[in-house]
Amino acid sequence: MQQLEPILAFEDNYIWTVHDGQSALFVDPGEAEPILTWLKVRRMRPAAILVTHHHGDHTGGILDILAHYPDTQVYGVAQDRIPGLTRPVNEGTVCVIAELGLRFAVLAIPGHTPGHIAYFGHGWLFCGDTLFSCGCGKVFGSTPEALHKSLTRLAGLPPDTLVCCAHEYTLDNIRFALTVDPDNPDLAAWRDQARALRQNGRPTLPTRLADELAYNPFLRCHDAKVQSNLAVLTGQDKCHDGSDVFVALRALKDRFG
């Protein structure tokens, strides 16, 4: 029976693992030490590393892990120059992790970076820095329009999908979300629940996609209340095009304290 687990790295990164008690895969290991310690304590071996994009806090631990476990397969986009890459992937690739009986479809979701991908399978979405709880990633080397298109694609996945993103940004994202969607009861309930989780030292992740659709403003650009509140906050005329709303929303979040 495979188990899903987040491993904390740095201050707020999560390295996701799926394991069966003997083998494990890891997603975006920006730091090696937490993984090496985790493997030693549990007496497991890594089968694979899945990489969503090239940023150092997602790839920095790969070579150290390979130094200890050289047979570990590393999946990622070749153009991103992922260190230690052994299995180049692109849109439509199916990653088969035979040791764990797992299959993940690769989804191209540019926006945070041009080459960003996600891995989807078994009800889990490993989406790196594209989609966060109540938020989304910043844009580096791509465009907000591309990011909006990618988020729209992710929004169409099954509603019971578990969103396994790479950072514990939830409480900060909720603070911003409340400025553009202050009367949303689902958002208020999530604020209270997320606060309680963090006060007890527990992660707020993963979240269900259905819940994100109810309270994440970056997935709610079509909502009339979000649009009206955004117009007031930005001093712009209300717009109804989802992409324009998203661009204005992302710019406002970039300036948010």
Contacts in CASP RR format, 6 or more apart in sequence:
PFRMAT RR
TARGET T0000
AUTHOR 0000-0000-0000
METHOD contacts of the structure
MODEL  1
MQQLEPILAFEDNYIWTVHDGQSALFVDPGEAEPILTWLKVRRMRPAAIL
VTHHHGDHTGGILDILAHYPDTQVYGVAQDRIPGLTRPVNEGTVCVIAEL
GLRFAVLAIPGHTPGHIAYFGHGWLFCGDTLFSCGCGKVFGSTPEALHKS
LTRLAGLPPDTLVCCAHEYTLDNIRFALTVDPDNPDLAAWRDQARALRQN
GRPTLPTRLADELAYNPFLRCHDAKVQSNLAVLTGQDKCHDGSDVFVALR
ALKDRFG
1 20 0 8 1.000
2 18 0 8 1.000
2 19 0 8 1.000
2 20 0 8 1.000
2 100 0 8 1.000
2 101 0 8 1.000
2 102 0 8 1.000
2 122 0 8 1.000
3 18 0 8 1.000
3 19 0 8 1.000
3 20 0 8 1.000
3 21 0 8 1.000
4 16 0 8 1.000
4 17 0 8 1.000
4 18 0 8 1.000
4 124 0 8 1.000
4 162 0 8 1.000
4 164 0 8 1.000
4 206 0 8 1.000
5 16 0 8 1.000
5 17 0 8 1.000
5 18 0 8 1.000
5 19 0 8 1.000
6 14 0 8 1.000
6 15 0 8 1.000
6 16 0 8 1.000
6 17 0 8 1.000
6 164 0 8 1.000
6 203 0 8 1.000
6 205 0 8 1.000
6 206 0 8 1.000
7 14 0 8 1.000
7 15 0 8 1.000
7 16 0 8 1.000
7 17 0 8 1.000
7 26 0 8 1.000
7 34 0 8 1.000
7 35 0 8 1.000
7 38 0 8 1.000
8 14 0 8 1.000
8 15 0 8 1.000
8 34 0 8 1.000
8 168 0 8 1.000
9 15 0 8 1.000
9 29 0 8 1.000
9 30 0 8 1.000
9 31 0 8 1.000
9 34 0 8 1.000
9 57 0 8 1.000
10 30 0 8 1.000
10 31 0 8 1.000
10 57 0 8 1.000
12 167 0 8 1.000
12 168 0 8 1.000
12 169 0 8 1.000
13 28 0 8 1.000
13 30 0 8 1.000
13 31 0 8 1.000
13 57 0 8 1.000
13 58 0 8 1.000
13 166 0 8 1.000
13 167 0 8 1.000
13 168 0 8 1.000
14 164 0 8 1.000
14 165 0 8 1.000
14 166 0 8 1.000
14 167 0 8 1.000
14 168 0 8 1.000
14 203 0 8 1.000
14 205 0 8 1.000
15 26 0 8 1.000
15 27 0 8 1.000
15 28 0 8 1.000
15 29 0 8 1.000
15 30 0 8 1.000
15 31 0 8 1.000
15 34 0 8 1.000
15 35 0 8 1.000
15 166 0 8 1.000
16 26 0 8 1.000
16 27 0 8 1.000
16 28 0 8 1.000
16 126 0 8 1.000
16 164 0 8 1.000
16 166 0 8 1.000
17 24 0 8 1.000
17 25 0 8 1.000
17 26 0 8 1.000
17 27 0 8 1.000
17 38 0 8 1.000
18 24 0 8 1.000
18 25 0 8 1.000
18 100 0 8 1.000
18 102 0 8 1.000
18 124 0 8 1.000
19 25 0 8 1.000
19 42 0 8 1.000
19 44 0 8 1.000
19 100 0 8 1.000
20 100 0 8 1.000
21 42 0 8 1.000
21 44 0 8 1.000
22 44 0 8 1.000
22 45 0 8 1.000
22 99 0 8 1.000
23 44 0 8 1.000
23 45 0 8 1.000
23 46 0 8 1.000
23 47 0 8 1.000
23 99 0 8 1.000
23 100 0 8 1.000
24 39 0 8 1.000
24 42 0 8 1.000
24 44 0 8 1.000
24 45 0 8 1.000
24 46 0 8 1.000
24 47 0 8 1.000
24 100 0 8 1.000
25 46 0 8 1.000
25 47 0 8 1.000
25 48 0 8 1.000
25 49 0 8 1.000
25 50 0 8 1.000
25 97 0 8 1.000
25 100 0 8 1.000
25 102 0 8 1.000
26 35 0 8 1.000
26 46 0 8 1.000
26 48 0 8 1.000
26 49 0 8 1.000
26 50 0 8 1.000
26 65 0 8 1.000
27 49 0 8 1.000
27 50 0 8 1.000
27 51 0 8 1.000
27 52 0 8 1.000
27 119 0 8 1.000
27 126 0 8 1.000
27 128 0 8 1.000
27 164 0 8 1.000
27 166 0 8 1.000
28 50 0 8 1.000
28 51 0 8 1.000
28 52 0 8 1.000
28 58 0 8 1.000
28 59 0 8 1.000
28 126 0 8 1.000
28 128 0 8 1.000
28 166 0 8 1.000
29 35 0 8 1.000
29 49 0 8 1.000
29 58 0 8 1.000
29 59 0 8 1.000
29 60 0 8 1.000
29 61 0 8 1.000
29 62 0 8 1.000
29 65 0 8 1.000
30 56 0 8 1.000
30 57 0 8 1.000
30 58 0 8 1.000
30 59 0 8 1.000
30 60 0 8 1.000
30 61 0 8 1.000
30 62 0 8 1.000
31 57 0 8 1.000
31 60 0 8 1.000
31 61 0 8 1.000
32 60 0 8 1.000
32 61 0 8 1.000
32 62 0 8 1.000
32 63 0 8 1.000
32 64 0 8 1.000
32 65 0 8 1.000
33 64 0 8 1.000
35 46 0 8 1.000
35 61 0 8 1.000
35 65 0 8 1.000
36 64 0 8 1.000
36 65 0 8 1.000
36 68 0 8 1.000
39 45 0 8 1.000
39 46 0 8 1.000
39 69 0 8 1.000
45 69 0 8 1.000
46 65 0 8 1.000
46 69 0 8 1.000
46 72 0 8 1.000
47 72 0 8 1.000
47 73 0 8 1.000
47 97 0 8 1.000
47 99 0 8 1.000
47 100 0 8 1.000
48 72 0 8 1.000
48 73 0 8 1.000
48 74 0 8 1.000
48 75 0 8 1.000
48 87 0 8 1.000
48 95 0 8 1.000
48 97 0 8 1.000
48 99 0 8 1.000
49 62 0 8 1.000
49 65 0 8 1.000
49 72 0 8 1.000
49 73 0 8 1.000
49 74 0 8 1.000
49 75 0 8 1.000
50 75 0 8 1.000
50 76 0 8 1.000
50 95 0 8 1.000
50 104 0 8 1.000
50 119 0 8 1.000
50 126 0 8 1.000
51 58 0 8 1.000
51 59 0 8 1.000
51 62 0 8 1.000
51 74 0 8 1.000
51 75 0 8 1.000
51 76 0 8 1.000
51 77 0 8 1.000
51 80 0 8 1.000
51 82 0 8 1.000
51 85 0 8 1.000
52 58 0 8 1.000
52 76 0 8 1.000
52 116 0 8 1.000
52 117 0 8 1.000
52 118 0 8 1.000
52 119 0 8 1.000
52 126 0 8 1.000
52 127 0 8 1.000
52 128 0 8 1.000
52 129 0 8 1.000
52 130 0 8 1.000
52 166 0 8 1.000
53 77 0 8 1.000
53 80 0 8 1.000
53 112 0 8 1.000
53 113 0 8 1.000
53 115 0 8 1.000
53 116 0 8 1.000
53 117 0 8 1.000
53 128 0 8 1.000
53 129 0 8 1.000
54 77 0 8 1.000
54 80 0 8 1.000
54 81 0 8 1.000
54 82 0 8 1.000
54 113 0 8 1.000
54 115 0 8 1.000
55 113 0 8 1.000
55 129 0 8 1.000
55 140 0 8 1.000
58 128 0 8 1.000
58 129 0 8 1.000
58 166 0 8 1.000
59 82 0 8 1.000
59 83 0 8 1.000
60 83 0 8 1.000
62 74 0 8 1.000
62 82 0 8 1.000
62 83 0 8 1.000
62 84 0 8 1.000
63 83 0 8 1.000
63 84 0 8 1.000
65 72 0 8 1.000
66 72 0 8 1.000
66 74 0 8 1.000
66 84 0 8 1.000
73 86 0 8 1.000
73 87 0 8 1.000
74 82 0 8 1.000
74 83 0 8 1.000
74 84 0 8 1.000
74 85 0 8 1.000
74 86 0 8 1.000
74 87 0 8 1.000
75 85 0 8 1.000
75 86 0 8 1.000
75 87 0 8 1.000
75 89 0 8 1.000
75 95 0 8 1.000
75 119 0 8 1.000
76 82 0 8 1.000
76 85 0 8 1.000
76 87 0 8 1.000
76 88 0 8 1.000
76 89 0 8 1.000
76 117 0 8 1.000
77 88 0 8 1.000
77 89 0 8 1.000
77 90 0 8 1.000
77 115 0 8 1.000
77 117 0 8 1.000
78 85 0 8 1.000
78 88 0 8 1.000
79 115 0 8 1.000
80 113 0 8 1.000
80 115 0 8 1.000
87 95 0 8 1.000
89 95 0 8 1.000
89 106 0 8 1.000
89 117 0 8 1.000
90 106 0 8 1.000
90 108 0 8 1.000
90 117 0 8 1.000
91 106 0 8 1.000
91 107 0 8 1.000
91 108 0 8 1.000
91 117 0 8 1.000
92 105 0 8 1.000
92 106 0 8 1.000
92 107 0 8 1.000
93 105 0 8 1.000
93 106 0 8 1.000
94 103 0 8 1.000
94 104 0 8 1.000
94 105 0 8 1.000
94 106 0 8 1.000
95 102 0 8 1.000
95 103 0 8 1.000
95 104 0 8 1.000
95 105 0 8 1.000
95 106 0 8 1.000
95 119 0 8 1.000
96 102 0 8 1.000
96 103 0 8 1.000
97 103 0 8 1.000
97 104 0 8 1.000
102 121 0 8 1.000
102 122 0 8 1.000
103 121 0 8 1.000
103 122 0 8 1.000
104 119 0 8 1.000
104 120 0 8 1.000
104 121 0 8 1.000
104 122 0 8 1.000
104 126 0 8 1.000
105 119 0 8 1.000
105 120 0 8 1.000
105 121 0 8 1.000
106 117 0 8 1.000
106 118 0 8 1.000
106 119 0 8 1.000
107 117 0 8 1.000
107 118 0 8 1.000
107 119 0 8 1.000
107 120 0 8 1.000
107 153 0 8 1.000
107 154 0 8 1.000
108 115 0 8 1.000
108 116 0 8 1.000
108 117 0 8 1.000
108 150 0 8 1.000
109 116 0 8 1.000
109 117 0 8 1.000
109 118 0 8 1.000
109 127 0 8 1.000
109 130 0 8 1.000
109 150 0 8 1.000
109 151 0 8 1.000
109 153 0 8 1.000
109 154 0 8 1.000
110 116 0 8 1.000
110 142 0 8 1.000
110 146 0 8 1.000
110 147 0 8 1.000
110 150 0 8 1.000
111 130 0 8 1.000
111 139 0 8 1.000
111 141 0 8 1.000
111 142 0 8 1.000
111 143 0 8 1.000
111 144 0 8 1.000
111 146 0 8 1.000
111 147 0 8 1.000
111 150 0 8 1.000
112 128 0 8 1.000
112 129 0 8 1.000
112 130 0 8 1.000
112 136 0 8 1.000
112 137 0 8 1.000
112 138 0 8 1.000
112 139 0 8 1.000
112 140 0 8 1.000
112 142 0 8 1.000
112 147 0 8 1.000
113 140 0 8 1.000
113 141 0 8 1.000
113 142 0 8 1.000
114 141 0 8 1.000
114 142 0 8 1.000
114 146 0 8 1.000
116 128 0 8 1.000
116 129 0 8 1.000
116 130 0 8 1.000
116 142 0 8 1.000
116 150 0 8 1.000
118 125 0 8 1.000
118 126 0 8 1.000
118 127 0 8 1.000
118 128 0 8 1.000
118 130 0 8 1.000
118 154 0 8 1.000
119 125 0 8 1.000
119 126 0 8 1.000
120 126 0 8 1.000
120 157 0 8 1.000
120 161 0 8 1.000
123 158 0 8 1.000
123 160 0 8 1.000
123 161 0 8 1.000
123 162 0 8 1.000
124 161 0 8 1.000
124 162 0 8 1.000
124 164 0 8 1.000
124 206 0 8 1.000
125 131 0 8 1.000
125 154 0 8 1.000
125 157 0 8 1.000
125 161 0 8 1.000
125 162 0 8 1.000
125 163 0 8 1.000
125 164 0 8 1.000
125 209 0 8 1.000
126 164 0 8 1.000
127 154 0 8 1.000
127 163 0 8 1.000
127 164 0 8 1.000
127 165 0 8 1.000
127 166 0 8 1.000
128 165 0 8 1.000
128 166 0 8 1.000
129 137 0 8 1.000
129 138 0 8 1.000
129 165 0 8 1.000
129 166 0 8 1.000
129 167 0 8 1.000
130 136 0 8 1.000
130 137 0 8 1.000
130 147 0 8 1.000
130 150 0 8 1.000
130 151 0 8 1.000
130 154 0 8 1.000
130 165 0 8 1.000
131 137 0 8 1.000
131 151 0 8 1.000
131 154 0 8 1.000
131 163 0 8 1.000
131 165 0 8 1.000
131 212 0 8 1.000
131 216 0 8 1.000
131 218 0 8 1.000
131 219 0 8 1.000
132 165 0 8 1.000
132 167 0 8 1.000
132 169 0 8 1.000
132 170 0 8 1.000
132 173 0 8 1.000
133 163 0 8 1.000
133 165 0 8 1.000
133 169 0 8 1.000
133 170 0 8 1.000
133 173 0 8 1.000
133 190 0 8 1.000
133 194 0 8 1.000
133 204 0 8 1.000
133 205 0 8 1.000
133 207 0 8 1.000
133 212 0 8 1.000
133 216 0 8 1.000
134 170 0 8 1.000
134 173 0 8 1.000
134 174 0 8 1.000
134 176 0 8 1.000
134 177 0 8 1.000
134 187 0 8 1.000
134 190 0 8 1.000
134 212 0 8 1.000
134 215 0 8 1.000
134 216 0 8 1.000
134 217 0 8 1.000
135 169 0 8 1.000
135 173 0 8 1.000
135 176 0 8 1.000
135 177 0 8 1.000
135 216 0 8 1.000
135 217 0 8 1.000
135 218 0 8 1.000
135 253 0 8 1.000
136 147 0 8 1.000
136 151 0 8 1.000
136 216 0 8 1.000
136 218 0 8 1.000
136 250 0 8 1.000
137 147 0 8 1.000
138 250 0 8 1.000
138 254 0 8 1.000
139 147 0 8 1.000
139 250 0 8 1.000
144 246 0 8 1.000
144 247 0 8 1.000
144 250 0 8 1.000
144 251 0 8 1.000
145 243 0 8 1.000
145 246 0 8 1.000
145 247 0 8 1.000
147 246 0 8 1.000
147 250 0 8 1.000
148 221 0 8 1.000
148 242 0 8 1.000
148 243 0 8 1.000
148 246 0 8 1.000
148 247 0 8 1.000
149 243 0 8 1.000
151 218 0 8 1.000
151 219 0 8 1.000
151 246 0 8 1.000
154 209 0 8 1.000
155 209 0 8 1.000
155 213 0 8 1.000
155 219 0 8 1.000
156 209 0 8 1.000
157 209 0 8 1.000
158 209 0 8 1.000
159 208 0 8 1.000
159 209 0 8 1.000
159 210 0 8 1.000
159 213 0 8 1.000
160 208 0 8 1.000
160 209 0 8 1.000
160 210 0 8 1.000
161 208 0 8 1.000
161 209 0 8 1.000
162 206 0 8 1.000
162 207 0 8 1.000
162 208 0 8 1.000
162 209 0 8 1.000
163 205 0 8 1.000
163 206 0 8 1.000
163 207 0 8 1.000
163 208 0 8 1.000
163 209 0 8 1.000
163 212 0 8 1.000
164 205 0 8 1.000
164 206 0 8 1.000
165 205 0 8 1.000
165 206 0 8 1.000
168 198 0 8 1.000
168 203 0 8 1.000
168 204 0 8 1.000
168 205 0 8 1.000
170 194 0 8 1.000
170 198 0 8 1.000
170 204 0 8 1.000
170 205 0 8 1.000
171 191 0 8 1.000
171 194 0 8 1.000
171 195 0 8 1.000
171 198 0 8 1.000
171 204 0 8 1.000
174 187 0 8 1.000
174 190 0 8 1.000
174 191 0 8 1.000
174 194 0 8 1.000
175 256 0 8 1.000
176 217 0 8 1.000
176 253 0 8 1.000
176 256 0 8 1.000
177 184 0 8 1.000
177 187 0 8 1.000
177 215 0 8 1.000
177 216 0 8 1.000
177 217 0 8 1.000
178 187 0 8 1.000
178 188 0 8 1.000
178 191 0 8 1.000
179 229 0 8 1.000
179 233 0 8 1.000
179 256 0 8 1.000
180 217 0 8 1.000
180 226 0 8 1.000
180 229 0 8 1.000
180 230 0 8 1.000
180 233 0 8 1.000
180 249 0 8 1.000
180 252 0 8 1.000
181 187 0 8 1.000
181 215 0 8 1.000
181 217 0 8 1.000
181 220 0 8 1.000
181 223 0 8 1.000
181 225 0 8 1.000
181 226 0 8 1.000
181 229 0 8 1.000
182 229 0 8 1.000
183 225 0 8 1.000
184 214 0 8 1.000
184 215 0 8 1.000
184 225 0 8 1.000
186 211 0 8 1.000
186 214 0 8 1.000
186 215 0 8 1.000
187 214 0 8 1.000
187 215 0 8 1.000
190 211 0 8 1.000
190 215 0 8 1.000
194 204 0 8 1.000
197 203 0 8 1.000
197 204 0 8 1.000
198 204 0 8 1.000
212 219 0 8 1.000
213 219 0 8 1.000
213 220 0 8 1.000
217 226 0 8 1.000
217 249 0 8 1.000
218 246 0 8 1.000
218 249 0 8 1.000
218 250 0 8 1.000
220 226 0 8 1.000
221 227 0 8 1.000
221 242 0 8 1.000
221 243 0 8 1.000
221 245 0 8 1.000
221 246 0 8 1.000
221 249 0 8 1.000
222 242 0 8 1.000
222 245 0 8 1.000
226 245 0 8 1.000
226 249 0 8 1.000
227 238 0 8 1.000
227 239 0 8 1.000
227 240 0 8 1.000
227 245 0 8 1.000
228 238 0 8 1.000
230 236 0 8 1.000
230 238 0 8 1.000
230 245 0 8 1.000
230 248 0 8 1.000
230 249 0 8 1.000
230 252 0 8 1.000
231 237 0 8 1.000
231 238 0 8 1.000
231 239 0 8 1.000
233 252 0 8 1.000
234 248 0 8 1.000
234 252 0 8 1.000
236 248 0 8 1.000
239 245 0 8 1.000
239 248 0 8 1.000
END
